[in-house]
Amino acid sequence: MNRTTALKISNGLLYLVSTCLFSSGLVLEYRFEGKGMRGAALLGMTKGSWTDLHFILGISTAVLVLVHLALNWGWIVKVASGGKRSRVIATVAFAVVALATVLFAPITFPNNPQPPAGQGPWQRW
């Protein structure tokens, strides 16, 4: 398979998968909101199924973006960076630091979590 064919296939897949990702995000945000939605289904799928689908589509989109970048790397280096190697290194380093920050930053919890207003400790469960 030549580069042009690979670009056509990957770009088409990227469009389809990212459109589905956007749609599933809208479903999760706007169709399953509010109280009384427990056990509700849309197109035969519960909120948990939509969440799983959204996660899979997100990973797929990320992989396809990496493929797209790899297939267009020559153009990126030539045009977007003006051919300067330092700009390419700085851009890639920024992406690596941003991803590492999100993935490896510690999660913190409040020292004294308070129950929601109007609920005593016996009403949490």
N, C-alpha and C positions, 0 to 999 in steps of 0.2 A: 504494500500500500504506500503510495507516495504522500508527500506532505500535504498537498492540496486536498486530497481525498480525506486524509485524517482530520484536517481543519474543518471541512464541511460536516463530517460526522460528529466531531466533538462540539462544534458550534451549535448544530441542531439539537444534540442531546443536552447541551448546557441550557439552551432556550427552553426546552420542554421541562427539564428537571427544575430549573429555577422558577418557572411559571407555576409548577405544581407546589413547590416550596412556598411561594407567596400565597397561593390559594389556601393551602393547609394552615398557614399562619393566620389568615383572615378567618377561617373556620374556627380555629381555637380561640381567637380573640373576641369574635363577635357573635358566633352562633351558640357557643357553650357558656355564655356568661349568665350571671344571675343565679338566684336560688331556685331550687326545685328542678335542677338539671341532672341530678344523680340518676344514672342508668339510661339517660337519653341517648339516642343514636341518630346519626345523620348519614344517609346512604348506607345504612347497615353497620356503621362503625361508631363505637363509643368514643368518649373524649380520650380515653387511654390509648385506643387504637390510632386516633388522629395524632396524638402526641408522638407515638412510636413512628408513624409514617413521616411526620414532620422532621424528626431526628434523622431518619434514614435519608430523606431528601436533602437535608442540610449537609450531611457527610458526603453524599453523592455530588452535590453542587460544589463543595470544596475541592473534591478530587478532580472534577471536570475543569474547574478554574485553574488548578495546577497544570493539568494537561494543556489547556489553552495557553497558559503562560509559557510552558515549555516549547510548544509548537511555534510561538511567536517571539521567542527569546531574542533572536537575531534582530528583529525589528525594534524590540524594546531597547536593546543596548544601543542600536544605531540611532534611532530617532528620539526616543524619550529621554535618553541620557546625554544626547549630544556626542556620543562616542567616548565620553570620559569615564574611565574605569572607576574612578573614585565615587562618582555619582551612583553607579550600579552597586558598588560595595555598600555605600551608605544606605541605599534604598533597601537592599536585602537585609542588612543588619537591623534596620528599623523594624522590618516585618518580623524578624526572628525575636527581637527583644519584646515587641508588642505581644506576640503569641506566647512567649515564655512567661511574661508577666501575668497574663490571664490564666494560664494553665498551672503555674506554680505558686501564685500568691496564696498566702495562708488565709483560711476562712476564720473569722473571729466571731465570737458570740458575746452578748452582753453578760456582765458579771451577775446581775440580778434580774433575770427576765420577769417582767410583770405580766400577770394575766390580763386579757382584754378587759376594758371597762365594764363593770357590772357583773363580772364573773369572779367567784371565789376559787380557791385552789381545788375544791371538791367538784367544781362544775366543768373542768377542762375536758374530762372524758365523758 
